[in-house]
Amino acid sequence: MSEEAKWYVAHTYSGYENKVKTTIEKTVENQRLQDQIQEVMVPMQTVLEVKGDQKREVQRKLYPGYVLVKMILNDDTWYVVRNTRGVTGFVGPGSSPVPLTDAEMRNMGIQQSRKATLDVNVGDLIRVISGPWADTESNVKSVNEQKEKVTIDVDVFGRASSVEIDFSDIQKL
């Protein structure tokens, strides 16, 4: 009996969205709940900010005070999310979370079945083709099929730092 994970919305204290996301991801890893809580997301949008004669692109939260969690709802997953510091509850009547509908997810720009496939393995050399690390070449350290991301090392201030890159932003060399 394999239930399908659905997207739920957790309400957070304003400004705690990224901290909540990180905390849930760490808890999922520590308790090995990857098959039950599959993804945590703080939807962002890129906006052009103009100050004086300076223009720059900045990332803004699309839904301040909310974190999206793709999970199979059960007592364990409910407890993990609900008891994460900064979470005030789920969106839904009383204490029972209501999953987002397909239409709501489409309106939010989330595709339910967007499985991208990529023929990349650990150790393969790739080039980042878009995003902040564009034109970076590196070897793949890990591949996360569920999140559709690869982990690579990039040089930050003379030190190797691991970053996750979307499948759509890389090209195998």
ChimeraX attribute file (.defattr): number of C-alpha atoms within 10 A of each C-alpha:
attribute: neighborCount
match mode: 1-to-1
recipient: residues
	/A:1	3
	/A:2	5
	/A:3	9
	/A:4	10
	/A:5	18
	/A:6	19
	/A:7	25
	/A:8	22
	/A:9	20
	/A:10	22
	/A:11	22
	/A:12	23
	/A:13	15
	/A:14	11
	/A:15	13
	/A:16	17
	/A:17	25
	/A:18	17
	/A:19	14
	/A:20	25
	/A:21	21
	/A:22	13
	/A:23	17
	/A:24	22
	/A:25	18
	/A:26	12
	/A:27	16
	/A:28	20
	/A:29	12
	/A:30	10
	/A:31	9
	/A:32	11
	/A:33	16
	/A:34	15
	/A:35	12
	/A:36	18
	/A:37	26
	/A:38	18
	/A:39	20
	/A:40	21
	/A:41	17
	/A:42	19
	/A:43	18
	/A:44	13
	/A:45	12
	/A:46	12
	/A:47	11
	/A:48	10
	/A:49	12
	/A:50	10
	/A:51	8
	/A:52	6
	/A:53	5
	/A:54	7
	/A:55	10
	/A:56	10
	/A:57	11
	/A:58	11
	/A:59	12
	/A:60	13
	/A:61	16
	/A:62	13
	/A:63	15
	/A:64	17
	/A:65	19
	/A:66	27
	/A:67	23
	/A:68	20
	/A:69	23
	/A:70	19
	/A:71	24
	/A:72	20
	/A:73	21
	/A:74	9
	/A:75	8
	/A:76	13
	/A:77	17
	/A:78	18
	/A:79	11
	/A:80	16
	/A:81	25
	/A:82	19
	/A:83	13
	/A:84	17
	/A:85	14
	/A:86	21
	/A:87	21
	/A:88	16
	/A:89	21
	/A:90	23
	/A:91	17
	/A:92	13
	/A:93	8
	/A:94	8
	/A:95	11
	/A:96	12
	/A:97	17
	/A:98	15
	/A:99	20
	/A:100	16
	/A:101	12
	/A:102	14
	/A:103	11
	/A:104	11
	/A:105	14
	/A:106	12
	/A:107	10
	/A:108	12
	/A:109	10
	/A:110	14
	/A:111	12
	/A:112	12
	/A:113	6
	/A:114	8
	/A:115	11
	/A:116	13
	/A:117	10
	/A:118	15
	/A:119	8
	/A:120	18
	/A:121	14
	/A:122	13
	/A:123	12
	/A:124	14
	/A:125	16
	/A:126	19
	/A:127	18
	/A:128	21
	/A:129	15
	/A:130	15
	/A:131	11
	/A:132	9
	/A:133	15
	/A:134	12
	/A:135	13
	/A:136	16
	/A:137	19
	/A:138	18
	/A:139	19
	/A:140	21
	/A:141	17
	/A:142	16
	/A:143	19
	/A:144	12
	/A:145	13
	/A:146	12
	/A:147	16
	/A:148	17
	/A:149	20
	/A:150	23
	/A:151	19
	/A:152	24
	/A:153	17
	/A:154	17
	/A:155	11
	/A:156	9
	/A:157	7
	/A:158	7
	/A:159	9
	/A:160	11
	/A:161	12
	/A:162	13
	/A:163	13
	/A:164	17
	/A:165	21
	/A:166	16
	/A:167	20
	/A:168	14
	/A:169	15
	/A:170	23
	/A:171	16
	/A:172	15
	/A:173	11
